[in-house]
Every structure is written in C-alpha cells, then in structure tokens.
Amino acid sequence: MSEITDPRYWTAIAEEDLTTAQLVIRRKKPLLRSACFHAQQCAEKYLKAILVAHGQKFPKTHDLIDLSDLCQRAGILIPIDKDQLDGLTPHAIRIRYPGMPLDLADAQAALATAKFVRAFARKILGLK
C-alpha cells in the first residue's frame, strides 16, 4: 500500500497538523493564521483518510464541503453543520495572504471544528 492509499498515513499527517494548531494557538502571542491553516489541514486530511479507507477517489481540493459530499456519496454522513466546514475551508489558501482579518475566537472556532471532524473520523476509522 502506498502512502497516498494508506488512511493511517493521512491520519498521521492530520495529527501533526492538529498538534501544530494547538501549539501555535497557546503561545503568549498566538499565531492565528498558522492555527487556522493547520486546523483546516487537519480536517481536510481526516476527511481524505475516510475516503481512502472506503476506496473512494477524490480530486485535489481543499474544499471541505466537497470532501464531505464525497463522504456522503460513499455512505458516510459527517454529522456537522456545513456552515462550520464552509467557514474552515478558506483557511487552506486565503489565510496565507493579507486581507483576511482574524482574532483569537476565529482560531478557536477553527480548532474546534477540526477537533470535531477528527473525533468523528477516528471513530469511523476505528482509531482511538
């Protein structure tokens, strides 16, 4: 099994993203952009891990709604408000450039969404 078709590889990278998001948000001066970016990446990789585990192909995308829809077509309904996923998606690209204001509450919300996706995905994937 190659890394790209191994759901455990996807989850390992997702865990690294989660750890990074948690570390940078706890700093004396939180790194809000990094926290939001890595929270989005965590959720994205967990959704892709679910798809890989179920033999589903997916396009190269950062759109969490699209990934969630692909999961649903594969018979896995992600029990999260689509607005939360839609709010996290821009953190994959737009967050890396000027013009997207953030505050600590935004970063905390991004991290909370990522943790929810993580918990659900780990349950589906049979991981503790």
LINJO-V486357 format. One record per pair of residues at least 6 apart in sequence whose C-alpha atoms are under 7 Angstrom apart, sorted by the first residue. I is the first residue (numbers start at 0). GAP is how many residues later the second one is. Records with the same first field share a line. If there is no record, write none. Layout:
I->GAP, GAP
This chain:
2->6
4->47
5->46
6->42, 45, 46
9->35, 36, 39
10->34, 35, 38
13->27, 28, 31, 32
14->27
16->21, 22, 24, 25
17->20, 21, 24
19->18
20->13, 14, 15, 17, 18
21->13
23->6, 7, 10, 11
24->6, 7, 10
31->70, 72, 75
32->62
34->72
35->55, 71, 74, 75
36->54, 55, 58
38->71, 72, 75
39->48, 49, 51, 52, 74
40->51
41->72
42->71, 74, 75
43->18, 20
45->72, 75
46->20, 21, 74
49->71, 75
50->6, 20
61->27, 30
62->26
63->21, 22, 25
64->17, 20, 21
67->10
70->6
83->29
87->22
121->6
